[in-house]
Structures are given as C-alpha cells and as structure tokens.
Amino acid sequence: MSSKSEALAPVPERVERDLLDLARIRDPESGGWTRTVFSEPYRASREWVRSRMIDAGLDVHPDGAGNLVGVLHGRNPAAPALVTGSHTDTVESGGRFDGIVGVLGALELVRQFAEHDIRLERDLLVIDFLGEESNEFGLSCLGSRALAGELTAAHLDRRDYRGDRLGDRYTAFGLDPSGVLAASGWTAARPLHRYVELHVEQGPLLEERGVSIGVVTAITGIERMLATFAGRPDHAGTMPMGDRRDALVAAAEAVLAVRREGCGAPTHGVATTSRLSSEPGSPNVVPGTVRMHAEMRSVDSDWLSSAMRRLTEEIRLKAAGYGVEVEVEWSRDNERVPANPAVHDAISGAADTLGIAWEPVPSGATHDAVHMARLCPMGMIFVPSKAGRSHCPEEWSELDHIRTGIQVLGATIMELDRTHD
Amino acid sequence: MSSKSEALAPVPERVERDLLDLARIRDPESGGWTRTVFSEPYRASREWVRSRMIDAGLDVHPDGAGNLVGVLHGRNPAAPALVTGSHTDTVESGGRFDGIVGVLGALELVRQFAEHDIRLERDLLVIDFLGEESNEFGLSCLGSRALAGELTAAHLDRRDYRGDRLGDRYTAFGLDPSGVLAASGWTAARPLHRYVELHVEQGPLLEERGVSIGVVTAITGIERMLATFAGRPDHAGTMPMGDRRDALVAAAEAVLAVRREGCGAPTHGVATTSRLSSEPGSPNVVPGTVRMHAEMRSVDSDWLSSAMRRLTEEIRLKAAGYGVEVEVEWSRDNERVPANPAVHDAISGAADTLGIAWEPVPSGATHDAVHMARLCPMGMIFVPSKAGRSHCPEEWSELDHIRTGIQVLGATIMELDRTHD
C-alpha cells in the first residue's frame, strides 16, 4: 500500500451536498425519495449525474444500454480497465443512499485523485448502471445485466401489469432496444480488470458489531416460490368448520413454515412471504384459492437447496391436513455469487493498512456486482445502514462511514491498479 | 291439520321446468349461474318471474322498492295477510337453488291451492324480494330491508369500488330512490300476519342426518372483523429474521386463531378469514401492513360475544410477540334473529302430520326473513343441499326434497291461516 492512498481525505461536506442535490430530484407524487427507472425524475437525475461526472473530470460515454460510463484516463489506455460504480434509481418510496453512495462516492474519489495528483496506470470506469432495482417487469439490474450479455430479447418482451412491453419503455426513454441487446459489445472490445462496488449494507450487522467497513464474502442466492393453494369455496356461514377445505388457512400455515425455515438458517439465511392473494374474497365465502409469493436467500447454497426441499414438503403436508392441494413452484432469481478472493483480500488489506476495522459480511441483497462478476473479478465494500433499514424513507448511513468507505475504495483501486493477471 | 293439506301433491316436473327456465336467464360472461342484482339478466329474469306469477293466478304489484308482490286473494281481504317468498338473484358464479326454490316453490303451492280448490281465509302474498345477495355496496337484502323500513338514505349514498352510488343504480334500474325509501309504507297500511320462507339449507347438516326438512331455530348473528397489522417494511434480503416486524406473519397467526375459535364453538358457530391484503407486496420487501377481513357467526349470542373478546386478545398477543401492532375493529352485520316459536311449531307440526322427518337447525346464512321478522312473526323451512355446497355452480337440491318442502310450506300456510293473534 503506497503512502499516497493514506493521503486520500474524502471531503464529507462535498459528498453530503451531492447526496442532498440528487435527493431533490424525485417523484413528488410518491412517498420518500422515489426515482424509479424510466420515470421523468430518473431521466432528470441522470442529466445531473452526467454533469457531475464531467465536473469531476470524467470523460462520459452513455452506452447503448442506458448506463452512464465516466472514464478517468490512466497512463496506459491499452491495459484492462478498473471499474467501480453502482446505481442511482430507487424503489418506490425508497431512500437516499442505496446505490447512490457507490456512484457519488466514486465521484468524490475521482476528485481526490485529481487533488492529490494521483494518476492511475489503468483507466478507471465509473458507471451509473441503469435501473438496478426490481421493476414492474420483475427484472432487476437492467444496465449491468445488459453489459454482461445477460439481457435477452425475451426480457424485452416482458409486459407489466398494464400490458406495456419492457422494450417499449426503453424506446420511450430514448434507447434503441437493439442497441440495448448489443451493449455488451463494448465490454468484449474493452477488457475489464477488476470491479469494486461501494454500497450501503442495507442490514444491521455492521452497526451491531460497531465496525464501519464490511468486506462482502458472497452475494446471496435467491430462490423465489409461488405456491398455489386449491381448496373449495364454500358458504362461510353454513359450512361447518370440520367440513371445510380452506385455502387461506393452509396458506397461513405455510407463511409460518417459511418464517421457521428462515429462523433456522445456520449462517446468513432469510425467508420471507411477501404477498398473499385469495379468491373469491367475498366476506361470506371460504377462500377457495390462494396464491402465495415467498423467497428464500442464503450465501450457503447447500442449506438453501435443503431448506427448499424441507419447506416444500412441510407446506404440502400441512395443506393436505386441511384437504387443500398445493402446487409449489420455485424459480431461481440469482445464483449465489462469491466475491473474488483476491479482490476480497485487496479490500480487507486496504482497510488494515488504513487502520480501519472491518468484518467479512454476506450480502443479502443482489447488486450490479452479480452481473459484473461475469466480466471480471468482483468485490464489494459495505458501509453501515442505520438500524439496518433500507428501501424506505428512513434509510440512513452516517457521512463519516461513507467517508471511510470512499477511503477504502480508493486504497483498493490503487492496489488493484498495480496487480496483473 | 285438515285433510286438505295432506291432499297437496306438488308436481316436481313443473317445478323442475321452472327451475330450468329461470336458470337459462343468466350472464353469459360469468361462470355458473350468475344473475346479480341490477344486471340485465336480472331485469329479464324478473319479467319472467312476473309472468309466471300471473300464470299461477296471482295479482302482481311491483312495489316501490323493486319487490315483486303476487297476491292470492283470500276470502277476507281485511285480515292481516300471510307472506311467503324469497329471492331470485344470485351471487357471481352462483347456483340455481339459493332463494329461487322459495319463489318457485311458492308458485307451485299457489297452483296446488287452485287445483285442489283450496281457498285461504287470508290473502297470501308471494314476494320475490329485490337483491338479497350481498352486493358490491356491501349490502344484502335490499328489498326486504326496504320493506322493513331498514333501508336508509345513507345506504343509498354508499359507493362501490368504481365510485358509483347505490341510489344511482336503483335509478338506472327504473326505480325512484325516494320511492325505495318510502316502500315500507305499504306494510304499515297492510298488516302482515306471518312470514314463512322456504329455502335450501346451504350447509350439510340435513343431508348428514338423512332428513328432508329442517325447521329453523334462529338465524345466525354475524360479526365482521377488520384487523389492521402495522409492522415494518424491511429489505427481505438483508434484515435478519430476529430483527423483523413482519405484519404478514402476525396476520397468519391470526388466521389460525380465527379458525381455532370457530372449531371450538359449542353448537353452531363458524369463523372465517375471507381476505388478506398486504403491502407493499414487492418480492423483496417484508410486508409492513396487512389488512385482514374475517367474520364470526353463531346463533348463540353469548358464545359469539365471548369468542370475539378471546379472539381480539389472542390476535393482539400473538402480534405483539412479532413486534407488530394491530387494530381490531368489529362491526355487527346481523344480530341473531330467532324464529317465532309459534311459527316454528306450526312448521314442525305440519311435518309431523304429513309423516315427514324433520330436525331443528340453525341458519348460518342470513335471509330476507331477518328483515321480515321486524314486520310479523317469522319462520323458515330448509330442504337439504347436496354436500352442503352453495354460492357455487355445484349447488344442488333434489327435486324430491323440494317437493316435500312445498308440501310442508303448504300445510304450514293453511295452519297459520287459521291462527289469530
């Protein structure tokens, strides 16, 4: 670690001003800080991000997939480039830090490099990825997915609940769908060296342990479940309790079973039922059909697959006890993606040199890093989230922690700049 | 009991033809046999009912509330009149018997009286009540409620989910809302003697006990619950299980508590959760808010009120264990209405004389009889429902049981014709 990296002194007030300025660009009709992909506030915010990139001295190239790519030119343009970044879109009624810290933190780092006369050997690409949050088409990480060549024509044909096509949303946003699908071309022509993403933890572990830096070990696998319960719609006033086949009672047992399975996870594992919908819903009819959406996540793939089996079996068994049939369908949303060990060690080594306490942590959320890991070795740096809150207006990270995160990001980038495959 | 009543021989084929003819008048866009109040099929069906009333020799007076009142003139027009009838509207995707058997059965009885030269002392009113089934305005028994003077201007101001006013639906159906509110006038001017309603059981008790006649003891009280669970919407991937305040898990416990309370009822009691809705519903967010609609019914008012107290307490306690706050609101949909003992005995006496086995049964569903009980002593006759199914296309009652029901109705009417207050 060079003494130069220790000299980096990110200016919290500058980052704070950027955070506040960006937070102002939001949907006034929605709660919290709402800036969903393809919305007008999002369009406006990216003009702002683009101009802040230029202010920081980056050479900005919007790519065909809607990503904003800011290039800090290194001494050797032929060397595979370093990449950092994150996203600036939010969920509905979201917060001011998720994703945003990774983009605005990278901009402060670029300013630091300039102020301390640090010039990297490699180009450093700062990317604001298009639409990382899951959208109404059931798809997350639009921009990084496209870069990794994982966005397909079938994805563009997906329709939202209004019947609108995803491809048409791209077009309305000013992006040619064929250009979106071809966007991975530039990453093929321009080899990438390492990807490091700074992000808020979105969970309470770092705060609980009193450390300001988390070094991500792996990004969670996500398995989603749709369980369809088929009972019998009977008159709620006249059908005796013992003769019923109540789909909602069977589903309630399943909700509790999902929770128990999550609570029993040996390391990081969570299980959540996010939605139940029952039919017919009339106040005087026993629910005959229930659809239940749930998910399980873990960085332990073995536990995840055994938990899925156990849960499916328990849901079936409990439902059968109520005379209810159930179909349980699983779909893999994300396979577990481990951080690259060398990148992990570069991050933790940088923290050690700077005298900053760190903890290895799993990532329970998915990130653009999942897709960037297809292109080059990947690592992630977490900073604490107050009370672990995220995807809500109360989402908060202390500026002091963000400053520390930028310091570690800078030292890591400088270290990786010197490594060669 | 006169030998005349024993001579009544309702013709099943005639009733069957009427059932089939009426069933044909339905909404072709909906499942089962759908003829909801105010719909075009309902309008057409009531023209058919009206003409069948005239064919049977009744003098038909549609009243201001949309009820079809067919009068069989007795020898003494000044004597308080006997009333029978039911309704011919259905729930969405409903059946061919609920309500309909009471109207078409009464028409067969009127034809029997003519064929056997039986002339009553009193007028007999056969009423097809408007819209008995609960509608999208959350109101049931429109016609009988109006007759009893229990339909209010506030009811007419209710709006459905589209924002349409109930009063405007009456107007579009050709009924003047002020006339609807004034319809109870004719019952004040024209005293009623007794009300007897023939209906399908809609539950399995009679079939299970192998008897063809149920004599209703009481019509159930109905208490409806709305429980609102306030937890905290957290990121489903990053918030550890132990730190969550999951509103849906608390609601699932409540669904099971509702069921347990229903199962523990000493006599007739049922408890049903009909609907859950959770927010925000995103696949990666822990549900922060859940609204739960449930109801409890019993003909035992003491049990009902104690069960409500126990259930409220248990739901609160369980929710608190998950860090979830819950507001439980109860509203009384129907107070328990007992059958008049003398009318009950007239029905059971008629069955005994005819040599027909009967059982006293509670009514777990509400009926027009609830409101008619405000106007005069009331009783109800049930015939078995196959497997207890109702409010669904599979709803079925055997013609032979319907024939027996008409016989008992006829003998009861003849007996009550002779009673004086």
Boltz contact constraints between the chains, C-beta under 6 A:
constraints:
  - contact:
      token1: [A, 202]
      token2: [B, 235]
      max_distance: 6.0
  - contact:
      token1: [A, 202]
      token2: [B, 238]
      max_distance: 6.0
  - contact:
      token1: [A, 203]
      token2: [B, 238]
      max_distance: 6.0
  - contact:
      token1: [A, 204]
      token2: [B, 243]
      max_distance: 6.0
  - contact:
      token1: [A, 220]
      token2: [B, 237]
      max_distance: 6.0
  - contact:
      token1: [A, 233]
      token2: [B, 392]
      max_distance: 6.0
  - contact:
      token1: [A, 235]
      token2: [B, 202]
      max_distance: 6.0
  - contact:
      token1: [A, 235]
      token2: [B, 390]
      max_distance: 6.0
  - contact:
      token1: [A, 235]
      token2: [B, 391]
      max_distance: 6.0
  - contact:
      token1: [A, 236]
      token2: [B, 272]
      max_distance: 6.0
  - contact:
      token1: [A, 237]
      token2: [B, 297]
      max_distance: 6.0
  - contact:
      token1: [A, 237]
      token2: [B, 364]
      max_distance: 6.0
  - contact:
      token1: [A, 237]
      token2: [B, 365]
      max_distance: 6.0
  - contact:
      token1: [A, 238]
      token2: [B, 202]
      max_distance: 6.0
  - contact:
      token1: [A, 238]
      token2: [B, 203]
      max_distance: 6.0
  - contact:
      token1: [A, 238]
      token2: [B, 364]
      max_distance: 6.0
  - contact:
      token1: [A, 238]
      token2: [B, 365]
      max_distance: 6.0
  - contact:
      token1: [A, 239]
      token2: [B, 388]
      max_distance: 6.0
  - contact:
      token1: [A, 241]
      token2: [B, 262]
      max_distance: 6.0
  - contact:
      token1: [A, 241]
      token2: [B, 263]
      max_distance: 6.0
  - contact:
      token1: [A, 241]
      token2: [B, 270]
      max_distance: 6.0
  - contact:
      token1: [A, 243]
      token2: [B, 204]
      max_distance: 6.0
  - contact:
      token1: [A, 248]
      token2: [B, 273]
      max_distance: 6.0
  - contact:
      token1: [A, 249]
      token2: [B, 259]
      max_distance: 6.0
  - contact:
      token1: [A, 252]
      token2: [B, 252]
      max_distance: 6.0
  - contact:
      token1: [A, 252]
      token2: [B, 255]
      max_distance: 6.0
  - contact:
      token1: [A, 252]
      token2: [B, 256]
      max_distance: 6.0
  - contact:
      token1: [A, 255]
      token2: [B, 248]
      max_distance: 6.0
  - contact:
      token1: [A, 255]
      token2: [B, 252]
      max_distance: 6.0
  - contact:
      token1: [A, 256]
      token2: [B, 252]
      max_distance: 6.0
  - contact:
      token1: [A, 259]
      token2: [B, 249]
      max_distance: 6.0
  - contact:
      token1: [A, 262]
      token2: [B, 241]
      max_distance: 6.0
  - contact:
      token1: [A, 263]
      token2: [B, 241]
      max_distance: 6.0
  - contact:
      token1: [A, 270]
      token2: [B, 241]
      max_distance: 6.0
  - contact:
      token1: [A, 272]
      token2: [B, 236]
      max_distance: 6.0
  - contact:
      token1: [A, 272]
      token2: [B, 286]
      max_distance: 6.0
  - contact:
      token1: [A, 273]
      token2: [B, 248]
      max_distance: 6.0
  - contact:
      token1: [A, 274]
      token2: [B, 283]
      max_distance: 6.0
  - contact:
      token1: [A, 275]
      token2: [B, 278]
      max_distance: 6.0
  - contact:
      token1: [A, 275]
      token2: [B, 281]
      max_distance: 6.0
  - contact:
      token1: [A, 276]
      token2: [B, 276]
      max_distance: 6.0
  - contact:
      token1: [A, 278]
      token2: [B, 275]
      max_distance: 6.0
  - contact:
      token1: [A, 281]
      token2: [B, 275]
      max_distance: 6.0
  - contact:
      token1: [A, 283]
      token2: [B, 274]
      max_distance: 6.0
  - contact:
      token1: [A, 286]
      token2: [B, 272]
      max_distance: 6.0
  - contact:
      token1: [A, 297]
      token2: [B, 237]
      max_distance: 6.0
  - contact:
      token1: [A, 364]
      token2: [B, 237]
      max_distance: 6.0
  - contact:
      token1: [A, 364]
      token2: [B, 238]
      max_distance: 6.0
  - contact:
      token1: [A, 365]
      token2: [B, 237]
      max_distance: 6.0
  - contact:
      token1: [A, 365]
      token2: [B, 238]
      max_distance: 6.0
  - contact:
      token1: [A, 388]
      token2: [B, 239]
      max_distance: 6.0
  - contact:
      token1: [A, 390]
      token2: [B, 235]
      max_distance: 6.0
  - contact:
      token1: [A, 391]
      token2: [B, 235]
      max_distance: 6.0
  - contact:
      token1: [A, 391]
      token2: [B, 285]
      max_distance: 6.0
  - contact:
      token1: [A, 392]
      token2: [B, 233]
      max_distance: 6.0
